[in-house]
């Protein structure tokens, strides 16, 4: 017990759900507004499968991205009287967005015990993305993290003593309750979410920066996103995660994710790009293999996804460069490569891969440093 007290105070390494329930607020806030910009992230070891309350079935790690971002402004005004319901307006890229309401309503319900002031305010949420609308890029990570940060800024006004570490952890904790992967979008540049025995301070409740040594090969890593299919997602992530319940290979897969994190830990230290590629591509294909072997089963890759993957293999063989792919739960392809191989790789993408993208569209991004509060 004595150790735990010490641990909490110095390292905040054992935060539990209770630590995120505020006791009282010393300050009064009538109205105001705040804006946060939060990035998307791309998982190297994938989160696929969850338990109740958005607890991941296995740990994951991601690169935080830089230019794929959501900007959210939260305006708040204290009500005359506290209400039973949440009151909020929503707009996306300047237009009212009724279709987002159920997701936000559910989010507010989930975070209510941790932000008990929510029903005291009329909220207006204005949000926009830096990436093209319906590009097939998941905006839930950037969107939910931006909203969580805005709400935390209001809580910080109510409790000005709050320290930065607590602010960041709780933002990630709340973002997780909106969308699991969103908890990895608060900070840069590598974030781990989910308990792992060999990763310091890792937690199922929030993301933490990966603090081990990282070789220069991985600094400023590039991610070019090829937009193969910009349509609606064929399987929502909620349905997808559920497919891991009673999945015949689930246990094995969860164990593999732990092992792959151990491998990546060594790889980040050594800078071994060939080993990095093996882990990252295998993770992407395993994610899709899980979907193909669930009941019901789904094939989310498109013919162009496979054409791109084969071209990547060939390019690597011919050039000895370290371009690799990863996938989310869809047909788009994320191409990861080191900064110093950028010129040749981008040329290859433009000349040989662009043809497989819908309307020739792709997005060049890189690893970034996390969310930013705008003035
Ligand atoms: C394939 O975070 O979108 O991108 O928690 O249900 O909102 P919810 O799921 P979500 O799942 C993302 C899954 C993934 C892999 C990953 O990002 O780790």
Boltz pocket constraint, residues with backbone or C-beta under 6 A from the ligand:
constraints:
  - pocket:
      binder: B
      contacts: [[A, 41], [A, 42], [A, 43], [A, 45], [A, 46], [A, 47], [A, 48], [A, 54], [A, 60], [A, 138], [A, 140], [A, 176], [A, 178], [A, 179], [A, 180], [A, 181], [A, 182], [A, 237], [A, 238], [A, 241], [A, 287], [A, 327], [A, 328], [A, 329]]
      max_distance: 6.0
